[in-house]
Amino acid sequence: MILIYTHTITARFSYTVDLIFNSVLNYPYRLTDSLEAYHSYSLPKLAYSNVNNGFTVFIDAGTLLFEDDIRTELPVASGKYLELPLFFKTSTDSFLPYDIFATVFYFATRYEEYLPYKADKHQRFQAEESLAFKNNFLNKPYLNYLIEDFSEKLVQYFPALEFKKRIFNFISTIDIDNAFAYAHKGFTRNMGGLIKDLFSFKFKSVAERIKSNLNESNDPYNTFNLIHELSKETELKYFVLIGDYSVYDKNPDYKNKGFMKLLKGLSGKYSTGLHSSYESFNNKEKIGIEKKRLEDIIEKETTLVRCHFLRINFPRTYRNFIKAGLSDDYTMIYASQPGFRTGLCMPYKWFDLERNKQTSLTTHTSVVMEGTLRDYNKLTTDEALEISLGLMNEVKKFGGEFISIFHNDNFTSKQKQWIKVYKSILDHSKVK
C-alpha cells in the first residue's frame, strides 16, 4: 500500500487519487492529512502539498483541487513532457515538472465542457474546441501516458512497488437508430415514403419497401444475423433508440410487435442499453420514460446508455442518467473526430464538478465511430482502418478498453467496404 499525504483532503483530491491508483493502476492506497502519520510511515509514500516539508517524494500542489468553484479560464500548455503538452507546471523541486493530480482531474472531469463554448448545430461541445484537439493529442490516451510515467518513476524510487498491467478489452457496440428501413414503420410513414420514392423515380426503393413489408428479413437494415456472425467471438453491446418519432428519432413505434420481437431476441443474447433519444437531451422525464419502455419490452433492467447524436450537456445529462437508474455511459466520444475525449482508455467514475462530488455513474470512453470516419471526415476505408487500428494499438499499450461504434444500417450490401473495416478491427483486437 502507498500512503499519500496532502495538507487538506478534499473531494476533488480524493476523487483524483482514486482514479489514478484504483481505476488505472489498480493499486491500494491510503490518504492522510497528518504529517506525523506521513513521517512515521516506512513503506512507499508521497506528498502532495504546496510546501516541501521534508517529504520523500514531493509533488508541488497547485490550487485546483482545493477549490470549490469553476475557473473560467482555460489552462495553457507550457512546454512539452513525454513529447506531449505540459499543463499545470510546477516548481523545480517537485517530483514531476507538472501537477499530475490537477492535470488528471481537469481532463477526466471534462472541466472545459462546463465553460462557455461554441456549440455545433446540435448543441454539442465540438472536438475542434477541445484542448486535446488544439494541442494535437486527441489521438492519444493522454492521461494514461502521464499516469504510466508517474508509476514508473515511483517504482524507480520505491522498487518494492509493483503495478500490474491491465488486460486489453475490446467492446463492439452497435447503435440501433433505424432497426428497419421500411418494415414495421407503420402505414402512414410507409405510404408517405412510397409516394415520395415514386415521384423521385426511385423504383428500386419502391420495390425494397414492398418486399420488406411483406417479409422483414428482406429489409436492408435487418443486418443483425450478419453482425452476430462477424462478432461471435467479440463482446457485443446494443444501444436501442426507443424515443417518440421526431426529425432525428426514426425507429419504429416502441409498441410495434415486430420491433418488440427483435429487441427481445437481441437482449436474450447480448447486453442491451438505452440509446437516449435526440429529444431527451436534458429531459429527465423522457430519459426515464424511454428506459422503462425498453425494460418493459426486454423484461429485464438496463443500466447502459449512450446519447443519440452523442448529444450531451454537463452536468445535466449525466445527472438525469443517475436519477433514471442508469449506471454506465458510453457517450464520451466526439461526433466529428475519433480519439480519446476523456484522455483515458479505462472506465472510471464521473465527478459532478458543479456539486463537487464523485457520483455512481461510470464513464466508458468510446474511441471510433464509423460515421465519424466516413461522414464527418470523408475518409476512405483504408484511411479509416489505419486510424482505427492505430488508436487500438494505443489502447493496447495500457491494457485499456477499446470501444467501437457502428450502426446496424452500416452492414447493408451497399456498405461492403465498411463491413470489411469492421471485420478488420475485430481481427486486430485478437492480435497480441
N, C-alpha and C positions, 0 to 999 in steps of 0.2 A: 504493500500500500504506500502511496505517496501522500505526504502531508503538504497542504497548500495554505499558506498564510496570506491574509490580507488585513489591512487595518480596519476595514468595515465590510462585513459580509452583507452584500445587497442581493436583491432578487436577480438583477442583471448579471452580477458576477457568478452567483451560484448556478444560474442557467448556463452560462458560457463554459464554466468548468465542467459541468455535467455533459455538455455537448462534446467537448474535446475528449475528455477521459472516458466517458461512458459510451456515447453514441459512436465515436470514431475509433478511439484507441482501445476500448473495451478493457480498461484497467481501473482497479479500485483506487479510490482517493478519499481523503478526509479534509474538510475545511476547518480552519481555526482563525480566530482573531486575537489569540493570546500569544504574545511574544515569548512568554515563559514556556508555553507548550511547544512553540517552534524550536527554541534553542535547546530544549531538553530532548528533542526527538532525534534518534540516532540513525534512522532509516532515510531513504531519499525524500527530499523536501525542497520546496521552492517558495519564494515570497513575491507577492505582487503588491507593491506599495509605492508611494511617492517619495519615500526616504529610504536609503540603504542603511539599515540598522544592523550591520554586520551579518548580513544574510549570506548563506552558502551560494544559492542561486537567486539572483535578484532580477526581477523584471520591472522596469520602470513603468508605473501605472499612470495613465492619463486620467482624465475626469469622467469619461463617457459612461463607465459602468457604475459610477457613483452619483449619477444624475437621475432625476425623475421626469424631466421634460424632454421634448424632442427638438433637437437642434434644427435650425432652418438652413444652415449652410452645408454644402457637400464637402467631404474631406478631399484633399488634393494630394495626389501621388508625389512623393519626394524621393526620386531616385529609383533604383532597382534592387531587388533582392531575389535570389534564385532565378534571375532573368525575368522576374515578374515585378509589376509595380509595387512600390512600398508605401503603405499608408500608416498613419499614426506613428511617426518616427519618435524614437526615444533618446535618452541621454547616452553618452558614450560608455558609462559603466554598467549598462544593462546587459543581461544575458543574451538578449536579442536586440538588433538595431531598430526594432519596431515593437509596438504593443500588440502582441498576438491576440490577447483576450479582447481588446477593443475591436480589432480587425475582424475576428470571427463573429463577434456579436453584431457588428454593423451589417455585414453581408448576409449572414444567416437569417437575421430577423427581417430582411428586406427593408431596412431602415429608410433607404432612399425612396421607396414607394409610398411612404407616409407623407412625403413632402409634395408641394405643388409641382405638377409636371404637365407636359403637353401630351394629352391623350390622343389616341387614334379615333377613328370614327365609331368604334365600338366601345369607347370609354376605357380602353386598356392602356396600362403603362407599356410603353414601347421598348423593345430591346435596344433600339438605337439611342434611347435616352439614358441607358444604364451606364454606370461606371465601368462595368466589365466590358461592354462593347466599345465604349470610348477609349478605354485603355488596352484594348486588344487581348483580353484574356477570357472572353466568354467561352472559348473552346477548351478551356482548362478547368478542372475542378480545383479552383484556386485555393480554397481553404484546406482541401486535402493535402495539397503540396506543402502549405505552411505548417500544418499540424504534423505531418510526417517528418519534416525537417526539425521541428521542435522536439519530437520524440527521439530522434536520432541524436540530437545534441544532449538531451537528458541522459541517454544511455552512455554517451561518452563520459559524462560527468559521474554517473552512477551506474557502473557496469552490471550491478545486480538487477537493474530494471530489465524487463523482458516484455516487449509489446508484440503480440501475435497478430499477424496479418489476417484480415477477414477473408472469407471465401467469396469470390465473384459470383454474382447472381444476375441472371437475365430474365426480365419480365416483359412479355409481349402483351400490350394492351390494345384492344380493339374498341373503337368508339362506334356505336350504332346510332348514327344520325338519321339514316334512312334504311330501315330494315329491308324495305322493298321499294323498288322503283315505281311499280304500278299496283301490285297486289295489295289487297286489304286497305286501300286508301279511301274507300267509300265511293258511292255513286256520283256525288256532286264533284269531287276532286277529279275523278276519272273522266267524267263527261267533259269538264272544262278543259282538261289536258288533251283529250281526244280531239275536240273541236279545234283547239289551238294547233295541234300537230297537223290536222288535215289542211287548215288554211295556210300552214307553213310548208306544206308538201313534204312533211316528214313521215313518209309512208312506212318506213322501217319501224319507226317508233310506234305508229298505229298498230302494226302487226304485233310488236312486242307487248304492247299494252293489252291487247286482246288475249294473246296466249298466256300472259302472266295472270290475268284474272280468271282464266279457265283452269289454270294449274299453277300454284305459287312456285313450284320447282322450276318453272320456266322464267321466273323473274330474274333479270340480270343482276340484281343486288342480293339475291339469295345465294350468297357465296360461302355460307358457313361450313358446309362439308369440305370445301377446298381448304379453308382456313384451318380446320381441325386436322386434316390430313398433313398439311405442311407443318403444323405446330404440335404434333403428337408427342414430341419429346421436350416440350417447352412449357414453362409456367405461363398460363394464358388467363387474362382477365378481360371481362367485357364491361363497358360502361354504356348504359342504356338511356337514351333521351326519351322521356315519357311525359313531357310537359304538354300543355294545350297547344293546338295548332296556331302558328304565327308565321311571320315572314321568315324567321330563321329557325323555327321549330317545326319540322315537317314529317315526323314519324306518323304511322297510323294512329288512330284514336286508341288510347290505352285500354278501352273496353272491347276492342276488336278481337274476336276469338282466335283468328289466325295469328295475330301479333302476340296474344297471350300464350298461345301454344308454343310459339318459337321461344319466348323468354323462359317459360317453364322448362323447356328442354335444355336450353343453354345453362340455366342455373343449376340443373341437376348434375352437371359435369364440371362446370367452371365457376370461378369466383365472378360474381355479378354485382357491379356497383352502379350508382346513380350518375347519370350524365345530366347534371342540373341544367335546366333549360336556359336559353338566352333571356327569357322574360323573368327568370327567377333571380336575376342579378340584384343583389342586395334586398331580396324579398324573403324574409324569414318564413312567412306563411306558405309561399309557393314551394320552397325547398322542402318543408315538412310534408306538404300535400303530395309532392312528387315521390318522396321517399316512401310514404305509406302506400301509394299506388303500386310501386314496384314490389314492395314487400307482400302486398296482398296477392299479387299475381304469382310470384315465385314461392310464396308460402314459407319464407324464411327472412330473417333480419339481414339487412345490408348496412354495412358501415363504411363502404368505399365510395369515393366521389371524385368526379372531375367536372369542372365547369365547361359547358358548351361554349365554343368560341374562345375558350380559355379566358373567359370574362370574369375577372376577379377584382375586388377592391379591398385593400387593407384598411382597417381590420374587420369591417362589417361582414364580408362574405364568410370569413373563417369563423367569426362568432356565430353566425347563423348556422353553419355546419354543426358546431358543437351543440347548440340548442336543439338541433334536429336529431342528435344522437349519432352523428357521423364521426368516425374516429381517424380515418386515413384519407388524405387528399393527394391527388395525382395531377393537380393543375399546374404545378410550378415548371413551366416551360414557356418561352415566348412564341407567339404565333409566327413572327417574321424571321426569327433566327434560331438555329439549333444551338445546343450548348447547355451550360450549367447556370441556370438563372439564380440559384441559391449559392453557387460556389462550392457545393458539396455533391458527392455522389453516394451519399448514405442517408437513410431516413433519420429524422430527428424531430423533436417536439417543437411546435410553434410557440413563439413568445409573443404575447399581445403587448405591443410597445406602448400603446396608449394607457393600458391598465397596469403596465409594468409587472407582468407576471407570466410564468410559464403555464401553458394550457395542456389539455389532454389530447389535442389534435396532433397527429403525426404527419409530417410533410415528406412526400416522396418526390424527388426531382426527376421529372421525365427529361429525356435528352434529345431525341429526334422524333419528328413527325413528318410523314410523307408529304402532307400538304405544305409544310414549311419549305421543304426542299424543292418540290415540284412547282407549286403555285406561287409562293411568295418570291422565291429566289430563281425560278425558271432554270433549274439545273438539269442537266442530262442525267440519265440513270447512272452512268459511270461516275459522274461528279458526285452525285448524291451518295452512292455507295462508298466512295473514297472518304467522304466526310463522315459518314455513319460509322465505318469501321475504325477510322482514326479516333473518334470520340469513344467508341467502345474500348479501344486499347488504353485510352486514358483511364477509364473506369477500372479496367483490369489491373492496372498498376497498384491500385489501392484496395483491391478486393471489394469493390463497391457494388452498387445496384444500378444496372443499365436498363432503362425503361424506354421502349419504343412505342410510338402511337401510329397505328394505321386505322383505316376505316373499312368496313365490310364492302362498301361500294368501290373500293380500290382494287378488288380482286376479280373484276369482270374481264371478259375476253379482250376488251379494248385496252386493258392495263397490263398486258403480259410482261412488259419490261419492268414494271414496278413490282409485279409479283416476284420476278427474279431478284430484285433488290431485297425484298422481304426475306426470301429464302436464303440469300447470301448472308444477311445479318444473322439469321438463325444459325446457319452453319458456322459462322465466325464465332458465335457465342460459345460453341463447343470446343474451340481451339484453346489449348492451354497457353 
